[in-house]
Amino acid sequence: MTGNAKSKAAGITTDIQVKNAPAGLHPCANGLYLQVSKTESKSWLYRFQLNGKRRWAGVGSYPEIGLKDARIRAAEMRMMVVNGIDPIEKKQEDKREAIAKAEQSAAKAKTFKELAQDYIELNRAGWKNKKHVQQWENTLDTYAYGVIGHLPPADITTEHILTILKDIWLTKTETATRLRGRLEVVLSYAKIKGYRTGDNPATWKNHLDHVLPQPSKVAPHKHHPALPFSRAAEFMTALSATDTVAGSCLQFTILTACRSIESLECRWSEIDLEGKVWIVPPERMKMKREHRVPLTDELVRILDRRKATRINDYVFPGQKENRPLSNMAMTNIIRRMHDALSKSETEAGKEAKGWTDKDGSIITTHGFRSTFRDWAAEVTNYPGEMAEIQLAHAVSNPVEAAYRRGDMFEKRRSMMADWGVWCGQGTTSNVIALGKVA
């Protein structure tokens, strides 16, 4: 009997036989086989039967796996089969677990700073303006990255968060509270992405609120300095002398009681002069809902003057091509008016007050929304709800929110006409005299 014939009859039992085995499938006892291809590459297979099915499981390649190791591996698979475990499925499961561990290791290697930057990029397009993005980037860079920027999100603890916040919580409370919220959002994002588990160390309720004082007790909310409504007409008269795009925009903003960003980016495509309505799209509104603004006769006159010099779709264009006015344009107008009035008062031998609120602070554009709200409450019989709709404020009362269906548009048209009259524009019948408010 030749050597090959003996090998096929007795099976392969030595390393020499493995090395010299010809093409074919050669038994090696106890279900182990050596498979030799036509190109003489060799690999080990284990044949088993489980649940009535015969299957072949790969054991490894030769010479990386020798005969001795192949027998050991085959014996391990045999014990799996005895215990009702499919070696092939077990191998696939082990591979999935190895991949998962590798992904976890990669996630652990990703730093908080990298993850925060990922989150900012992911949300950049959906945020309201560039300033919002810059605030995110600047606060994290200034206060957080130096402490936790290099750490994997999974390693960040409450102590890290307190280290970031403790030095500014009492001195820069508003910045600190916004920073805490941003830290919480990024760490929540980390958990969603599988980069950390467990509780969020930047959570306020039932967590940080036990170790840090309430922001409202540390630094009560400061309102935007607002002009007393009794001086509104005086201010508007002075403003009328400012024949500039920024001056017109400020007049428009005051007479509509809108937010600066809404008027600065107002487009002609949003204006219906015939129907006397300005429709502000949801993406420019704080509450992300379309807002209808009635246009009074004076507002139409302002728009007619702007339309005569129209250069693009922006009602109040800036100096840069196809861009609106800068967000500082109206602020600068107010500051110049304040300086001019203060100088005039000084020259007349009076105390220089300029355009200030009741506390002596220079008024702001946003403060005119408060001026309007105070006027509506103190000088008219219009319901507060109507003024809140004009200001596009959120409805805090859930019952009221559920029942509010319309936007009182036509009634608001009368209210805004009266506001224009109070500011020295037009005629009215609904404003009641000071001192006679019901």
MOFENCOR-V268913 format. One record per pair of residues at least 12 apart in sequence whose ideal C-beta (glycine too) atoms are under 7 Angstrom apart, sorted by the first residue. I is the first residue (numbers start at 1). J is the second residue. D is the distance in whole Angstrom. If there is no record, write none. Layout:
[[I J D] [I J D]]
This chain:
[[4 22 7] [7 21 7] [7 26 7] [11 26 7] [11 27 4] [11 28 6] [11 29 6] [12 26 5] [12 28 5] [12 34 5] [15 66 7] [15 67 5] [18 34 6] [18 62 6] [18 67 5] [21 34 6] [21 36 5] [22 36 6] [23 36 5] [23 37 6] [23 38 5] [24 36 6] [30 74 6] [30 78 7] [31 46 5] [31 47 5] [31 48 6] [31 74 6] [31 78 6] [32 44 7] [32 46 6] [32 70 6] [32 71 6] [32 74 4] [33 45 5] [33 47 6] [42 62 4] [43 58 7] [43 60 7] [43 61 5] [43 62 6] [44 59 4] [44 60 5] [44 62 7] [44 65 6] [44 70 4] [45 57 7] [45 58 6] [45 59 6] [46 59 5] [46 74 5] [46 77 5] [46 87 7] [48 77 7] [48 81 5] [48 87 7] [50 81 6] [50 86 6] [55 88 6] [57 77 6] [57 87 4] [57 88 5] [59 73 5] [59 74 6] [60 73 7] [107 194 6] [107 195 5] [108 152 5] [108 154 6] [109 152 7] [110 152 6] [110 195 6] [111 149 6] [111 150 5] [111 151 6] [111 152 6] [112 148 5] [112 149 6] [112 151 5] [112 153 5] [112 156 6] [113 145 5] [113 149 4] [115 153 6] [115 186 6] [115 189 7] [115 190 5] [115 195 6] [116 140 6] [116 186 5] [119 186 6] [119 189 5] [120 133 7] [120 136 6] [120 137 6] [129 261 7] [136 182 6] [139 175 6] [139 178 7] [139 179 5] [139 182 6] [140 182 6] [143 164 6] [143 168 7] [143 179 6] [144 164 5] [144 179 7] [144 183 6] [147 160 6] [147 163 5] [147 164 5] [148 160 5] [153 187 6] [153 190 4] [153 195 5] [153 196 4] [154 195 6] [154 196 4] [156 187 7] [156 201 6] [157 201 6] [158 201 4] [160 201 7] [161 183 6] [161 201 5] [161 202 5] [162 211 7] [165 179 7] [165 180 6] [165 212 7] [169 212 6] [169 218 7] [170 218 6] [173 215 5] [173 218 5] [173 219 4] [174 219 7] [177 215 5] [180 202 6] [180 204 7] [180 208 7] [183 202 4] [184 200 6] [184 202 4] [184 203 6] [187 200 5] [187 201 7] [187 202 6] [188 200 6] [223 370 6] [224 364 5] [224 366 4] [224 367 4] [224 370 7] [225 357 4] [225 361 4] [225 362 6] [225 363 5] [225 364 5] [225 367 5] [226 357 5] [226 363 6] [226 367 3] [226 368 7] [226 370 4] [226 371 5] [227 355 6] [227 357 7] [227 363 5] [227 367 7] [227 368 7] [227 371 5] [228 358 6] [229 371 5] [229 374 5] [229 375 4] [229 378 7] [229 379 7] [232 371 6] [232 422 6] [232 423 5] [233 422 7] [233 423 6] [233 424 4] [235 355 6] [236 423 4] [236 424 5] [237 424 6] [238 337 6] [239 251 6] [239 337 7] [242 333 6] [245 316 5] [245 317 7] [245 325 6] [246 325 6] [246 329 4] [246 330 6] [246 333 5] [247 333 6] [248 302 6] [248 305 7] [248 306 6] [248 316 7] [249 263 6] [249 264 7] [249 316 4] [249 325 6] [249 329 7] [249 330 6] [250 330 5] [250 333 5] [250 365 7] [251 302 6] [252 299 7] [252 302 6] [253 330 7] [253 365 6] [253 368 7] [254 368 5] [254 423 7] [255 296 7] [255 298 6] [255 299 6] [255 419 7] [255 420 6] [255 423 6] [256 293 5] [256 299 7] [257 369 6] [257 372 4] [257 390 6] [257 391 6] [258 293 6] [259 286 7] [260 327 6] [260 330 6] [260 365 5] [260 366 6] [261 284 6] [262 280 5] [262 284 6] [263 316 7] [264 316 6] [264 324 5] [264 325 5] [264 327 6] [265 284 6] [265 324 5] [266 278 7] [266 315 4] [266 316 6] [267 313 5] [267 314 6] [267 315 7] [268 310 7] [268 313 5] [268 315 6] [269 313 6] [271 303 6] [271 315 7] [273 300 6] [273 303 6] [276 294 7] [276 295 4] [276 300 6] [277 292 6] [277 293 7] [277 294 6] [277 295 6] [278 293 4] [278 295 6] [279 292 6] [280 293 7] [285 392 6] [286 392 7] [287 392 6] [287 394 6] [291 392 5] [292 407 6] [292 409 6] [294 409 6] [294 412 5] [294 413 4] [294 416 5] [296 416 5] [296 417 5] [296 420 5] [296 426 7] [297 426 6] [298 420 5] [298 425 4] [298 426 6] [303 315 7] [330 365 5] [331 365 6] [334 355 6] [334 363 6] [334 365 7] [335 362 7] [337 355 6] [338 354 4] [338 355 4] [338 362 5] [341 354 5] [341 355 6] [342 354 4] [369 391 6] [372 419 6] [373 387 6] [373 391 7] [375 419 7] [375 422 6] [378 437 6] [379 422 7] [379 431 6] [379 432 6] [379 434 6] [379 437 7] [380 418 6] [380 430 6] [380 431 6] [380 432 6] [381 432 6] [381 438 6] [382 415 5] [386 408 5] [386 411 6] [386 412 6] [386 415 6] [389 407 6] [389 408 6] [389 412 7] [390 412 5] [390 415 7] [390 416 7] [414 430 6] [418 430 5] [418 431 5]]
